[in-house]
Amino acid sequence: MTFRKKNIEQEKSTIEKMIKIYCRQQHASKQDLCQDCSGLLAYARKKLDLCKYADNKPTCEKCPIHCYKPEMRKKVKQIMRYSGPRMILFHPVEALKHMMKSFYKIG
């Protein structure tokens, strides 16, 4: 697996875990994601596959290009604000990797 794939796959894994935390606790989903959250996850994965910075992808918060539609961006921000602190409890290693990555910039 190339670095690009590792980087993108890591981002996909992180957003999926954040959406699952949010959906389980806010939408009372037991195992599968609700329809809205499933759609958002599919959208996020598609955007990650198309990311022009894939080799050197920063966290979305630090990215100079906002590729999400405004309504999707709003949903993702809401999920990240809710799930971000909870990632430390549920997925501590991935949370630390994501926090460390947020210190990097493009270029």
C-alpha positions in Angstrom: 0.0 0.0 0.0 1.5 3.4 -1.0 1.7 6.4 1.4 -1.1 8.0 -0.5 -3.4 5.1 0.1 -2.4 4.8 3.7 -3.0 8.5 4.2 -6.4 8.4 2.5 -7.4 5.2 4.2 -6.5 6.6 7.6 -8.7 9.6 6.9 -11.6 7.4 5.8 -11.2 5.3 9.0 -11.1 8.4 11.2 -14.2 10.0 9.7 -16.1 6.7 9.8 -15.3 6.3 13.5 -16.4 9.8 14.2 -19.7 9.4 12.3 -20.4 6.1 14.1 -19.8 7.7 17.5 -22.1 10.6 16.6 -24.8 8.4 15.1 -24.9 5.9 17.9 -25.2 8.6 20.6 -27.3 11.2 18.8 -29.5 9.0 16.5 -29.7 5.9 18.8 -28.3 3.7 16.1 -27.3 0.3 17.5 -25.1 -1.3 14.8 -25.6 0.3 11.4 -25.6 3.9 10.6 -28.8 5.7 10.0 -29.7 6.7 6.5 -28.4 10.3 6.9 -25.1 9.3 8.4 -24.6 6.5 5.8 -25.1 9.1 3.1 -22.7 11.5 4.8 -20.0 8.8 5.1 -20.4 7.8 1.5 -20.0 11.5 0.5 -16.9 11.9 2.7 -15.3 8.8 1.3 -15.9 10.1 -2.3 -14.4 13.4 -1.5 -11.3 11.8 0.1 -10.9 9.6 -3.0 -10.9 12.8 -5.2 -8.7 14.9 -2.9 -6.0 16.7 -4.8 -3.7 16.8 -1.8 -3.8 13.1 -1.2 0.0 12.6 -1.0 0.3 15.4 1.5 -3.3 15.7 2.8 -3.7 17.8 5.9 -6.7 17.5 8.1 -9.8 19.0 6.5 -9.8 21.9 9.0 -6.3 23.0 7.8 -7.0 22.4 4.1 -7.1 25.6 1.9 -9.7 24.0 -0.4 -13.2 23.4 0.9 -14.5 20.7 -1.3 -17.6 19.8 0.7 -21.0 21.4 -0.2 -21.9 24.0 2.5 -24.6 21.8 4.1 -22.4 18.7 4.2 -19.5 20.8 5.6 -21.9 22.0 8.4 -22.9 18.4 9.2 -19.3 17.2 9.3 -18.2 20.1 11.5 -21.1 19.2 13.9 -20.1 15.6 14.0 -16.4 16.4 14.5 -17.1 18.8 17.3 -19.2 16.2 19.0 -17.1 13.1 18.3 -13.6 14.6 18.4 -13.3 14.7 22.2 -15.0 11.3 22.5 -12.4 9.7 20.1 -9.9 9.8 22.9 -12.1 7.4 24.9 -13.2 5.1 22.0 -10.2 5.2 19.6 -7.2 6.8 21.5 -4.5 5.9 19.1 -6.4 7.2 16.0 -7.3 10.3 17.9 -3.7 11.0 18.7 -2.6 10.4 15.1 -5.3 12.8 13.9 -4.3 15.5 16.5 -0.6 15.2 15.5 -1.5 15.4 11.8 -3.4 18.7 12.5 -0.1 20.4 13.3 1.1 19.9 9.7 0.5 22.4 6.8 0.6 22.0 3.1 3.8 23.1 1.4 
